[in-house]
Amino acid sequence: MMKATALTLGILCLLGTIVPPALVLAGMMDNAPMKLAMLVSTVVWFVTAPLWMTAR
């Protein structure tokens, strides 16, 4: 269960690093919120990735 949750959260965080720059390019988001969203997504990704990438 924890591995599935970490995987889902990790994938959402990867989207959190891709979608905000696209929204900035589309003019739907400013730079400051984009930077914050990408920072939070990156930190959560590095926390969750080892949980679901372990070879068990």
ABEGO torsion letter per residue (X at the ends): XAAAAAAAAAAAAAAAAAAAAAAAAAGABBAAAAAAAAAAAAAAAAAAAAAAABBX
